[in-house]
Structure formats: structure tokens, C-alpha cells
Amino acid sequence: MYDLTTRNQSSGPMSFEQIHDRLSINLKDQGAYEDLEFHIKRWIRADGIHDQVHGDGEVLNDTLFRVFTGFHRARGRETFRGFVMGEYWNARKRSRADRRLVSFDPTLHDRIDDGMPETDDMARECMDWLRKTYPHQYKAIIMKEVEGCDYRTIAATLGIAEGNARQSVSRGKQALRECVSVKRSNEHE
């Protein structure tokens, strides 16, 4: 049996059951918080979430916030690991879906270019227009061209069929081409 009133004395982090028991006594238990953070960081490293899009800090903070604010929904010590893992996966999905974390990639317009040069401002304006006007197409293009996701992942993330994911990417690229074309013609008038 372990002591719930003092910091974990073992050489490693507490188990999820121990963390649950300590948080049940005191939700502000610093030792339990640190060990829970250790487990989540280990999942993040294993999943390779470290780039600007997913933001490991964003996923970690979101997971911890939701675990602590929703602790009353945890069903008990035996299922606490699953509860935390569920919040972790939800945080990952929210992070992927939040395109505000994606900074503009100036090489993106090179992949949809029609052979004519355009300025970064022009491409940035067109991307901003697409984001506001056709958010699903914008998200699909970002996932495909910036993140390198396959169509199955795009479909699952956006909640659409795989064929619709392909269509969203294609139509989004076409809309960007047209936007750039209009901006070019306006520039040369």
C-alpha cells in the first residue's frame, strides 16, 4: 500500500490509480499534477506531436485543463487512465481542427501556382479569403499541403466522406487559383 498524504517516494511516477486517489483527496495535489503531466508528455513524445500545427504545449495544457475541470466525471481509479487518454485524444483533435495555429506557409502557393509569379501578400490575401469564405476547403488544403495528411485523415477530421475530402482540396485549390488570377489582373490594370 502507498501513502496518499506524502509525495510519491518511488523511483518513478505514480500510476494512474495512485494519481486518481491523490486527486480525490486534494485536487490541487502538486505531486499528482506533475506525475500526470509526465504521463501525458510521454504520450505526446510517442505520438510525435512537436510541430507548429499540433503544438505539444497546446495539447498538454488542454488535456490537463480538461482532466482537472472534468475530474468529477471520472468513474473511478480503475478507469482513470482511460479518462485521461480520452481527454488527450480530444485535445489532439481540437488542436488539429484549430487552424488559427497554422501560420501561413509561403511555399503553399508554389504548389498551386499556375506558372505566374505572385507576391506573398497576394497569396496571403487569397488564403485569408478562402479561410473566411470556404473554411472546409481551407482546412482540407492546409491538412493536405502543409501537414501532409492523406485524404482518409482529412475526411475523418472534417467529418466528411473521403471523396468529399478530395473534392474539397481540389475545389479549394481552384478557388485559390482564381483568386490569384483576379488579383494579378487587378494589379496590371
Residue pairs with C-beta under 8 A, 6 or more apart in sequence:
2 8
2 10
2 18
3 9
4 18
4 21
4 22
4 25
5 25
7 31
8 14
8 18
8 31
8 35
13 34
13 35
13 38
13 39
14 22
14 31
14 32
14 35
16 39
16 77
16 80
16 81
16 84
17 77
17 78
17 80
18 32
18 35
19 32
19 35
19 36
19 39
19 80
20 74
20 76
20 77
20 80
21 77
22 29
22 31
22 32
23 29
23 32
23 71
24 77
27 68
27 71
33 64
36 64
36 67
36 84
37 60
37 64
39 84
40 60
40 63
40 64
40 84
40 88
41 56
41 60
43 85
43 88
44 50
44 56
44 59
44 60
47 92
49 55
49 56
49 59
49 92
49 95
50 56
52 101
52 102
52 103
53 95
53 96
53 101
53 102
53 146
53 147
54 92
54 95
54 96
54 101
55 95
55 101
58 91
58 95
58 101
59 88
59 91
59 92
59 95
62 91
62 94
62 95
63 84
63 87
63 88
63 91
66 87
66 90
66 91
67 83
67 84
67 87
70 87
73 83
74 80
74 83
75 83
93 157
95 101
96 143
96 157
97 139
97 157
99 131
99 135
99 138
99 139
99 142
102 142
102 146
104 123
104 124
104 127
105 145
105 146
106 120
106 123
108 123
108 127
108 141
108 145
108 146
109 118
109 123
109 126
109 127
109 176
109 180
111 145
112 145
112 173
112 176
112 177
113 180
114 177
114 180
114 181
116 180
116 184
118 180
118 183
118 184
122 180
122 183
122 184
122 187
123 180
125 179
125 183
126 176
126 179
126 180
126 183
127 138
127 176
129 179
130 137
130 138
130 141
130 172
130 175
130 176
130 179
131 138
133 175
134 171
134 172
134 175
136 158
136 160
136 168
137 168
137 169
137 171
137 172
137 175
138 172
139 157
139 158
139 168
140 154
140 158
140 165
140 168
140 169
140 172
141 168
141 169
141 172
141 173
141 176
143 149
143 153
143 154
143 157
144 151
144 154
144 169
149 157
151 162
151 165
151 166
151 169
152 162
152 165
154 165
154 168
154 169
155 161
155 162
155 164
155 165
158 165
158 168
160 168
